[in-house]
Each structure stands twice: as structure tokens, then as C-alpha cells.
Amino acid sequence: MLTLNVEPCPESAPDAAALDSAKAALTYDIKALIGVSAIVNVLAVNGIERSVGKARRVIDRRNVKP
């Protein structure tokens, strides 16, 4: 299962209903387009840490078994 953390644009300032609607649409679109079920977490504006150096876009949290 894919977990995706997203945040709204600071300029848009959507209400809770708009965020829920966007979350549902994003979950559906990911499943429909690439066939992977996703858990979408909508964070607060600026809720995702910004990197200072090299960009870190993917966090691999798989359990690796030898």
C-alpha cells in the first residue's frame, strides 16, 4: 500500500470539505491510473518538511528481508 503525504497550496486556503473532496479524488485517480491503492494524508499548509540540501523526495519504509 502506498502512503502519500500532501499539503494544500498556501494561496488556496481550502476548507475541510474541499480537502476531503480533493483527498477522495486523489485516492481514486491514483487507483484508476496506476492501479495502486493509496492512503492519502492531507497535512496542514507547510506541513511537509523542506530540505535544506539535496532533495529527499522518496522515503523508503519497506521492511527488507534478506
Contacts in CASP RR format, 6 or more apart in sequence:
PFRMAT RR
TARGET T0000
AUTHOR 0000-0000-0000
METHOD contacts of the structure
MODEL  1
MLTLNVEPCPESAPDAAALDSAKAALTYDIKALIGVSAIVNVLAVNGIER
SVGKARRVIDRRNVKP
1 36 0 8 1.000
1 37 0 8 1.000
1 38 0 8 1.000
1 39 0 8 1.000
2 30 0 8 1.000
2 36 0 8 1.000
2 37 0 8 1.000
2 38 0 8 1.000
2 39 0 8 1.000
3 38 0 8 1.000
3 39 0 8 1.000
3 41 0 8 1.000
3 61 0 8 1.000
4 26 0 8 1.000
4 30 0 8 1.000
4 38 0 8 1.000
4 39 0 8 1.000
4 40 0 8 1.000
4 41 0 8 1.000
5 41 0 8 1.000
5 43 0 8 1.000
5 48 0 8 1.000
6 23 0 8 1.000
6 26 0 8 1.000
6 40 0 8 1.000
6 41 0 8 1.000
6 42 0 8 1.000
6 43 0 8 1.000
6 48 0 8 1.000
7 42 0 8 1.000
7 43 0 8 1.000
7 44 0 8 1.000
7 45 0 8 1.000
7 46 0 8 1.000
7 47 0 8 1.000
7 48 0 8 1.000
8 14 0 8 1.000
8 19 0 8 1.000
8 22 0 8 1.000
8 42 0 8 1.000
8 45 0 8 1.000
9 45 0 8 1.000
10 45 0 8 1.000
10 46 0 8 1.000
13 45 0 8 1.000
14 22 0 8 1.000
19 42 0 8 1.000
22 42 0 8 1.000
23 40 0 8 1.000
23 42 0 8 1.000
26 38 0 8 1.000
26 40 0 8 1.000
27 38 0 8 1.000
27 39 0 8 1.000
27 40 0 8 1.000
30 36 0 8 1.000
30 37 0 8 1.000
30 38 0 8 1.000
30 40 0 8 1.000
31 37 0 8 1.000
31 38 0 8 1.000
END
